[in-house]
Amino acid sequence: MKHKTLATITILIISVFGSAVVLNQIINQTQPHTTNKYAIEVAFPNLFFDHPAGIYNSGDGTNRLFVVGQLGVIYVFENQRNASEANIFLDIQAQVHLGAFLGLAFDPNFKDNGHFYVNYIADTPLRTIIAQWSVSPNNPNEAKKPAKKSS
């Protein structure tokens, strides 16, 4: 019985001492040294987007940016820090299931053909949609009705 008590006390002392050493190392841990300095800066302080999920450049040379909102809205605006207005480029909120707008891709020939693709989850039945859309011929900051292709 004495040996069990002695062994138990020894294990308890080692556990407490070991815990104290680990805790001391955690508390006194030094921060890693780095020469890189990082800062967060609001890129477009005059703009606000509802549930933004991504920002894209169409690559068409127009210096516009497109912000995708999770709920199914794509905004477009000039890539200028002082931009104060973003237009709704496409609004398919009624088609998107519970904020599941998944992505935007511009056709490699977007500059010439105006085609872009959206990916989202739709209801009834629940499914993934990849649809081709085009830019309005009358307004480059607005999409027109979808093309025939969708899957």
PyMOL CGO cylinders between C-alpha atoms (Angstrom):
from pymol import cmd
from pymol.cgo import CYLINDER

trace = [
    CYLINDER, 0.00, 0.00, 0.00, 2.89, 2.37, 0.82, 0.3, 1, 1, 1, 1, 1, 1,
    CYLINDER, 2.89, 2.37, 0.82, 4.38, 1.80, -2.64, 0.3, 1, 1, 1, 1, 1, 1,
    CYLINDER, 4.38, 1.80, -2.64, 1.10, 2.66, -4.41, 0.3, 1, 1, 1, 1, 1, 1,
    CYLINDER, 1.10, 2.66, -4.41, 0.73, 5.85, -2.39, 0.3, 1, 1, 1, 1, 1, 1,
    CYLINDER, 0.73, 5.85, -2.39, 4.37, 6.80, -3.01, 0.3, 1, 1, 1, 1, 1, 1,
    CYLINDER, 4.37, 6.80, -3.01, 4.02, 6.08, -6.76, 0.3, 1, 1, 1, 1, 1, 1,
    CYLINDER, 4.02, 6.08, -6.76, 0.80, 8.11, -6.94, 0.3, 1, 1, 1, 1, 1, 1,
    CYLINDER, 0.80, 8.11, -6.94, 2.39, 11.08, -5.14, 0.3, 1, 1, 1, 1, 1, 1,
    CYLINDER, 2.39, 11.08, -5.14, 5.46, 10.89, -7.42, 0.3, 1, 1, 1, 1, 1, 1,
    CYLINDER, 5.46, 10.89, -7.42, 3.30, 10.86, -10.56, 0.3, 1, 1, 1, 1, 1, 1,
    CYLINDER, 3.30, 10.86, -10.56, 1.24, 13.77, -9.22, 0.3, 1, 1, 1, 1, 1, 1,
    CYLINDER, 1.24, 13.77, -9.22, 4.38, 15.84, -8.48, 0.3, 1, 1, 1, 1, 1, 1,
    CYLINDER, 4.38, 15.84, -8.48, 5.83, 15.12, -11.93, 0.3, 1, 1, 1, 1, 1, 1,
    CYLINDER, 5.83, 15.12, -11.93, 2.51, 16.02, -13.60, 0.3, 1, 1, 1, 1, 1, 1,
    CYLINDER, 2.51, 16.02, -13.60, 2.22, 19.31, -11.70, 0.3, 1, 1, 1, 1, 1, 1,
    CYLINDER, 2.22, 19.31, -11.70, 5.86, 20.20, -12.36, 0.3, 1, 1, 1, 1, 1, 1,
    CYLINDER, 5.86, 20.20, -12.36, 5.57, 19.29, -16.07, 0.3, 1, 1, 1, 1, 1, 1,
    CYLINDER, 5.57, 19.29, -16.07, 2.40, 21.34, -16.41, 0.3, 1, 1, 1, 1, 1, 1,
    CYLINDER, 2.40, 21.34, -16.41, 4.08, 24.31, -14.78, 0.3, 1, 1, 1, 1, 1, 1,
    CYLINDER, 4.08, 24.31, -14.78, 7.02, 24.10, -17.22, 0.3, 1, 1, 1, 1, 1, 1,
    CYLINDER, 7.02, 24.10, -17.22, 4.70, 23.91, -20.26, 0.3, 1, 1, 1, 1, 1, 1,
    CYLINDER, 4.70, 23.91, -20.26, 2.53, 26.76, -18.97, 0.3, 1, 1, 1, 1, 1, 1,
    CYLINDER, 2.53, 26.76, -18.97, 5.64, 28.90, -18.37, 0.3, 1, 1, 1, 1, 1, 1,
    CYLINDER, 5.64, 28.90, -18.37, 6.80, 28.28, -21.95, 0.3, 1, 1, 1, 1, 1, 1,
    CYLINDER, 6.80, 28.28, -21.95, 3.39, 29.25, -23.32, 0.3, 1, 1, 1, 1, 1, 1,
    CYLINDER, 3.39, 29.25, -23.32, 3.19, 32.44, -21.26, 0.3, 1, 1, 1, 1, 1, 1,
    CYLINDER, 3.19, 32.44, -21.26, 6.76, 33.53, -22.03, 0.3, 1, 1, 1, 1, 1, 1,
    CYLINDER, 6.76, 33.53, -22.03, 6.68, 32.56, -25.70, 0.3, 1, 1, 1, 1, 1, 1,
    CYLINDER, 6.68, 32.56, -25.70, 8.30, 35.26, -27.78, 0.3, 1, 1, 1, 1, 1, 1,
    CYLINDER, 8.30, 35.26, -27.78, 6.70, 36.52, -30.95, 0.3, 1, 1, 1, 1, 1, 1,
    CYLINDER, 6.70, 36.52, -30.95, 8.48, 35.49, -34.15, 0.3, 1, 1, 1, 1, 1, 1,
    CYLINDER, 8.48, 35.49, -34.15, 10.63, 38.20, -35.63, 0.3, 1, 1, 1, 1, 1, 1,
    CYLINDER, 10.63, 38.20, -35.63, 9.69, 39.36, -39.09, 0.3, 1, 1, 1, 1, 1, 1,
    CYLINDER, 9.69, 39.36, -39.09, 10.72, 42.22, -41.29, 0.3, 1, 1, 1, 1, 1, 1,
    CYLINDER, 10.72, 42.22, -41.29, 7.40, 42.20, -43.14, 0.3, 1, 1, 1, 1, 1, 1,
    CYLINDER, 7.40, 42.20, -43.14, 4.86, 44.75, -42.03, 0.3, 1, 1, 1, 1, 1, 1,
    CYLINDER, 4.86, 44.75, -42.03, 1.22, 44.23, -42.88, 0.3, 1, 1, 1, 1, 1, 1,
    CYLINDER, 1.22, 44.23, -42.88, -1.70, 46.58, -42.71, 0.3, 1, 1, 1, 1, 1, 1,
    CYLINDER, -1.70, 46.58, -42.71, -5.34, 46.36, -43.64, 0.3, 1, 1, 1, 1, 1, 1,
    CYLINDER, -5.34, 46.36, -43.64, -6.67, 49.14, -45.78, 0.3, 1, 1, 1, 1, 1, 1,
    CYLINDER, -6.67, 49.14, -45.78, -10.16, 49.56, -47.17, 0.3, 1, 1, 1, 1, 1, 1,
    CYLINDER, -10.16, 49.56, -47.17, -9.68, 49.54, -50.94, 0.3, 1, 1, 1, 1, 1, 1,
    CYLINDER, -9.68, 49.54, -50.94, -12.95, 51.26, -51.84, 0.3, 1, 1, 1, 1, 1, 1,
    CYLINDER, -12.95, 51.26, -51.84, -14.06, 53.28, -48.81, 0.3, 1, 1, 1, 1, 1, 1,
    CYLINDER, -14.06, 53.28, -48.81, -17.06, 54.84, -50.56, 0.3, 1, 1, 1, 1, 1, 1,
    CYLINDER, -17.06, 54.84, -50.56, -18.65, 51.54, -51.65, 0.3, 1, 1, 1, 1, 1, 1,
    CYLINDER, -18.65, 51.54, -51.65, -20.74, 49.00, -49.77, 0.3, 1, 1, 1, 1, 1, 1,
    CYLINDER, -20.74, 49.00, -49.77, -21.68, 45.51, -50.95, 0.3, 1, 1, 1, 1, 1, 1,
    CYLINDER, -21.68, 45.51, -50.95, -24.27, 43.10, -49.58, 0.3, 1, 1, 1, 1, 1, 1,
    CYLINDER, -24.27, 43.10, -49.58, -22.59, 39.79, -48.59, 0.3, 1, 1, 1, 1, 1, 1,
    CYLINDER, -22.59, 39.79, -48.59, -19.54, 40.08, -50.91, 0.3, 1, 1, 1, 1, 1, 1,
    CYLINDER, -19.54, 40.08, -50.91, -17.90, 36.77, -51.78, 0.3, 1, 1, 1, 1, 1, 1,
    CYLINDER, -17.90, 36.77, -51.78, -15.39, 37.67, -54.49, 0.3, 1, 1, 1, 1, 1, 1,
    CYLINDER, -15.39, 37.67, -54.49, -13.98, 40.40, -56.68, 0.3, 1, 1, 1, 1, 1, 1,
    CYLINDER, -13.98, 40.40, -56.68, -13.17, 39.89, -60.36, 0.3, 1, 1, 1, 1, 1, 1,
    CYLINDER, -13.17, 39.89, -60.36, -11.63, 41.69, -63.31, 0.3, 1, 1, 1, 1, 1, 1,
    CYLINDER, -11.63, 41.69, -63.31, -13.13, 40.85, -66.70, 0.3, 1, 1, 1, 1, 1, 1,
    CYLINDER, -13.13, 40.85, -66.70, -9.84, 41.37, -68.51, 0.3, 1, 1, 1, 1, 1, 1,
    CYLINDER, -9.84, 41.37, -68.51, -11.51, 43.47, -71.19, 0.3, 1, 1, 1, 1, 1, 1,
    CYLINDER, -11.51, 43.47, -71.19, -9.37, 46.58, -70.63, 0.3, 1, 1, 1, 1, 1, 1,
    CYLINDER, -9.37, 46.58, -70.63, -12.23, 48.70, -69.28, 0.3, 1, 1, 1, 1, 1, 1,
    CYLINDER, -12.23, 48.70, -69.28, -10.74, 49.04, -65.77, 0.3, 1, 1, 1, 1, 1, 1,
    CYLINDER, -10.74, 49.04, -65.77, -13.96, 47.77, -64.18, 0.3, 1, 1, 1, 1, 1, 1,
    CYLINDER, -13.96, 47.77, -64.18, -14.28, 45.42, -61.24, 0.3, 1, 1, 1, 1, 1, 1,
    CYLINDER, -14.28, 45.42, -61.24, -17.11, 43.02, -60.51, 0.3, 1, 1, 1, 1, 1, 1,
    CYLINDER, -17.11, 43.02, -60.51, -18.08, 42.08, -56.96, 0.3, 1, 1, 1, 1, 1, 1,
    CYLINDER, -18.08, 42.08, -56.96, -20.09, 38.91, -56.47, 0.3, 1, 1, 1, 1, 1, 1,
    CYLINDER, -20.09, 38.91, -56.47, -22.59, 38.81, -53.64, 0.3, 1, 1, 1, 1, 1, 1,
    CYLINDER, -22.59, 38.81, -53.64, -23.52, 35.47, -52.04, 0.3, 1, 1, 1, 1, 1, 1,
    CYLINDER, -23.52, 35.47, -52.04, -27.22, 36.17, -52.46, 0.3, 1, 1, 1, 1, 1, 1,
    CYLINDER, -27.22, 36.17, -52.46, -27.05, 36.41, -56.26, 0.3, 1, 1, 1, 1, 1, 1,
    CYLINDER, -27.05, 36.41, -56.26, -26.12, 39.99, -57.10, 0.3, 1, 1, 1, 1, 1, 1,
    CYLINDER, -26.12, 39.99, -57.10, -23.11, 41.04, -59.17, 0.3, 1, 1, 1, 1, 1, 1,
    CYLINDER, -23.11, 41.04, -59.17, -22.04, 44.67, -58.83, 0.3, 1, 1, 1, 1, 1, 1,
    CYLINDER, -22.04, 44.67, -58.83, -19.82, 46.55, -61.30, 0.3, 1, 1, 1, 1, 1, 1,
    CYLINDER, -19.82, 46.55, -61.30, -17.81, 49.73, -60.75, 0.3, 1, 1, 1, 1, 1, 1,
    CYLINDER, -17.81, 49.73, -60.75, -14.77, 51.62, -61.97, 0.3, 1, 1, 1, 1, 1, 1,
    CYLINDER, -14.77, 51.62, -61.97, -11.50, 50.41, -60.45, 0.3, 1, 1, 1, 1, 1, 1,
    CYLINDER, -11.50, 50.41, -60.45, -10.80, 53.74, -58.77, 0.3, 1, 1, 1, 1, 1, 1,
    CYLINDER, -10.80, 53.74, -58.77, -10.14, 54.14, -55.05, 0.3, 1, 1, 1, 1, 1, 1,
    CYLINDER, -10.14, 54.14, -55.05, -12.56, 57.07, -54.89, 0.3, 1, 1, 1, 1, 1, 1,
    CYLINDER, -12.56, 57.07, -54.89, -15.36, 55.22, -56.75, 0.3, 1, 1, 1, 1, 1, 1,
    CYLINDER, -15.36, 55.22, -56.75, -18.64, 56.13, -55.10, 0.3, 1, 1, 1, 1, 1, 1,
    CYLINDER, -18.64, 56.13, -55.10, -21.16, 54.19, -57.15, 0.3, 1, 1, 1, 1, 1, 1,
    CYLINDER, -21.16, 54.19, -57.15, -21.50, 50.51, -57.97, 0.3, 1, 1, 1, 1, 1, 1,
    CYLINDER, -21.50, 50.51, -57.97, -24.20, 49.45, -60.42, 0.3, 1, 1, 1, 1, 1, 1,
    CYLINDER, -24.20, 49.45, -60.42, -26.06, 46.17, -60.24, 0.3, 1, 1, 1, 1, 1, 1,
    CYLINDER, -26.06, 46.17, -60.24, -24.70, 44.22, -63.20, 0.3, 1, 1, 1, 1, 1, 1,
    CYLINDER, -24.70, 44.22, -63.20, -26.84, 41.12, -62.62, 0.3, 1, 1, 1, 1, 1, 1,
    CYLINDER, -26.84, 41.12, -62.62, -29.49, 40.28, -60.02, 0.3, 1, 1, 1, 1, 1, 1,
    CYLINDER, -29.49, 40.28, -60.02, -30.64, 36.67, -59.84, 0.3, 1, 1, 1, 1, 1, 1,
    CYLINDER, -30.64, 36.67, -59.84, -31.47, 36.56, -56.14, 0.3, 1, 1, 1, 1, 1, 1,
    CYLINDER, -31.47, 36.56, -56.14, -34.85, 34.96, -56.87, 0.3, 1, 1, 1, 1, 1, 1,
    CYLINDER, -34.85, 34.96, -56.87, -33.09, 32.01, -58.52, 0.3, 1, 1, 1, 1, 1, 1,
    CYLINDER, -33.09, 32.01, -58.52, -30.33, 31.45, -55.94, 0.3, 1, 1, 1, 1, 1, 1,
    CYLINDER, -30.33, 31.45, -55.94, -30.96, 29.00, -53.08, 0.3, 1, 1, 1, 1, 1, 1,
    CYLINDER, -30.96, 29.00, -53.08, -30.22, 30.47, -49.62, 0.3, 1, 1, 1, 1, 1, 1,
    CYLINDER, -30.22, 30.47, -49.62, -27.25, 32.62, -50.59, 0.3, 1, 1, 1, 1, 1, 1,
    CYLINDER, -27.25, 32.62, -50.59, -25.53, 29.92, -52.61, 0.3, 1, 1, 1, 1, 1, 1,
    CYLINDER, -25.53, 29.92, -52.61, -24.12, 32.01, -55.46, 0.3, 1, 1, 1, 1, 1, 1,
    CYLINDER, -24.12, 32.01, -55.46, -20.94, 30.03, -56.09, 0.3, 1, 1, 1, 1, 1, 1,
    CYLINDER, -20.94, 30.03, -56.09, -18.97, 31.80, -58.76, 0.3, 1, 1, 1, 1, 1, 1,
    CYLINDER, -18.97, 31.80, -58.76, -18.38, 34.00, -61.77, 0.3, 1, 1, 1, 1, 1, 1,
    CYLINDER, -18.38, 34.00, -61.77, -16.11, 33.39, -64.75, 0.3, 1, 1, 1, 1, 1, 1,
    CYLINDER, -16.11, 33.39, -64.75, -15.49, 35.56, -67.78, 0.3, 1, 1, 1, 1, 1, 1,
    CYLINDER, -15.49, 35.56, -67.78, -15.16, 34.01, -71.22, 0.3, 1, 1, 1, 1, 1, 1,
    CYLINDER, -15.16, 34.01, -71.22, -11.57, 34.27, -72.51, 0.3, 1, 1, 1, 1, 1, 1,
    CYLINDER, -11.57, 34.27, -72.51, -13.00, 36.34, -75.40, 0.3, 1, 1, 1, 1, 1, 1,
    CYLINDER, -13.00, 36.34, -75.40, -15.21, 38.46, -73.12, 0.3, 1, 1, 1, 1, 1, 1,
    CYLINDER, -15.21, 38.46, -73.12, -13.91, 41.67, -74.68, 0.3, 1, 1, 1, 1, 1, 1,
    CYLINDER, -13.91, 41.67, -74.68, -15.29, 40.59, -78.07, 0.3, 1, 1, 1, 1, 1, 1,
    CYLINDER, -15.29, 40.59, -78.07, -18.29, 38.38, -77.25, 0.3, 1, 1, 1, 1, 1, 1,
    CYLINDER, -18.29, 38.38, -77.25, -19.45, 39.70, -73.85, 0.3, 1, 1, 1, 1, 1, 1,
    CYLINDER, -19.45, 39.70, -73.85, -20.11, 36.20, -72.48, 0.3, 1, 1, 1, 1, 1, 1,
    CYLINDER, -20.11, 36.20, -72.48, -19.71, 35.31, -68.82, 0.3, 1, 1, 1, 1, 1, 1,
    CYLINDER, -19.71, 35.31, -68.82, -20.77, 32.36, -66.69, 0.3, 1, 1, 1, 1, 1, 1,
    CYLINDER, -20.77, 32.36, -66.69, -22.41, 32.16, -63.30, 0.3, 1, 1, 1, 1, 1, 1,
    CYLINDER, -22.41, 32.16, -63.30, -22.56, 29.16, -60.98, 0.3, 1, 1, 1, 1, 1, 1,
    CYLINDER, -22.56, 29.16, -60.98, -25.19, 28.87, -58.25, 0.3, 1, 1, 1, 1, 1, 1,
    CYLINDER, -25.19, 28.87, -58.25, -27.43, 26.43, -56.44, 0.3, 1, 1, 1, 1, 1, 1,
    CYLINDER, -27.43, 26.43, -56.44, -31.12, 26.62, -57.37, 0.3, 1, 1, 1, 1, 1, 1,
    CYLINDER, -31.12, 26.62, -57.37, -34.28, 25.27, -55.71, 0.3, 1, 1, 1, 1, 1, 1,
    CYLINDER, -34.28, 25.27, -55.71, -36.99, 22.86, -56.73, 0.3, 1, 1, 1, 1, 1, 1,
    CYLINDER, -36.99, 22.86, -56.73, -35.30, 20.58, -57.38, 0.3, 1, 1, 1, 1, 1, 1,
    CYLINDER, -35.30, 20.58, -57.38, -32.10, 21.46, -55.55, 0.3, 1, 1, 1, 1, 1, 1,
    CYLINDER, -32.10, 21.46, -55.55, -29.38, 21.53, -58.20, 0.3, 1, 1, 1, 1, 1, 1,
    CYLINDER, -29.38, 21.53, -58.20, -26.24, 23.32, -59.38, 0.3, 1, 1, 1, 1, 1, 1,
    CYLINDER, -26.24, 23.32, -59.38, -26.67, 25.67, -62.32, 0.3, 1, 1, 1, 1, 1, 1,
    CYLINDER, -26.67, 25.67, -62.32, -23.94, 26.90, -64.62, 0.3, 1, 1, 1, 1, 1, 1,
    CYLINDER, -23.94, 26.90, -64.62, -25.45, 29.47, -66.96, 0.3, 1, 1, 1, 1, 1, 1,
    CYLINDER, -25.45, 29.47, -66.96, -24.01, 31.58, -69.75, 0.3, 1, 1, 1, 1, 1, 1,
    CYLINDER, -24.01, 31.58, -69.75, -25.01, 35.23, -69.77, 0.3, 1, 1, 1, 1, 1, 1,
    CYLINDER, -25.01, 35.23, -69.77, -24.03, 38.15, -71.98, 0.3, 1, 1, 1, 1, 1, 1,
    CYLINDER, -24.03, 38.15, -71.98, -23.50, 41.85, -71.53, 0.3, 1, 1, 1, 1, 1, 1,
    CYLINDER, -23.50, 41.85, -71.53, -26.32, 44.10, -72.68, 0.3, 1, 1, 1, 1, 1, 1,
    CYLINDER, -26.32, 44.10, -72.68, -25.52, 45.55, -76.11, 0.3, 1, 1, 1, 1, 1, 1,
    CYLINDER, -25.52, 45.55, -76.11, -26.91, 48.91, -74.93, 0.3, 1, 1, 1, 1, 1, 1,
    CYLINDER, -26.91, 48.91, -74.93, -25.15, 49.10, -71.55, 0.3, 1, 1, 1, 1, 1, 1,
    CYLINDER, -25.15, 49.10, -71.55, -21.78, 47.46, -70.76, 0.3, 1, 1, 1, 1, 1, 1,
    CYLINDER, -21.78, 47.46, -70.76, -22.58, 47.73, -67.03, 0.3, 1, 1, 1, 1, 1, 1,
    CYLINDER, -22.58, 47.73, -67.03, -25.65, 45.52, -67.29, 0.3, 1, 1, 1, 1, 1, 1,
    CYLINDER, -25.65, 45.52, -67.29, -26.27, 41.88, -68.22, 0.3, 1, 1, 1, 1, 1, 1,
    CYLINDER, -26.27, 41.88, -68.22, -28.97, 40.89, -70.67, 0.3, 1, 1, 1, 1, 1, 1,
    CYLINDER, -28.97, 40.89, -70.67, -31.24, 37.83, -70.46, 0.3, 1, 1, 1, 1, 1, 1,
    CYLINDER, -31.24, 37.83, -70.46, -29.37, 34.51, -70.36, 0.3, 1, 1, 1, 1, 1, 1,
    CYLINDER, -29.37, 34.51, -70.36, -28.19, 32.79, -73.49, 0.3, 1, 1, 1, 1, 1, 1,
    CYLINDER, -28.19, 32.79, -73.49, -29.70, 29.41, -74.39, 0.3, 1, 1, 1, 1, 1, 1,
    CYLINDER, -29.70, 29.41, -74.39, -26.90, 27.36, -72.81, 0.3, 1, 1, 1, 1, 1, 1,
    CYLINDER, -26.90, 27.36, -72.81, -27.29, 26.23, -69.22, 0.3, 1, 1, 1, 1, 1, 1,
    CYLINDER, -27.29, 26.23, -69.22, -26.69, 22.96, -67.44, 0.3, 1, 1, 1, 1, 1, 1,
]
cmd.load_cgo(trace, "trace")
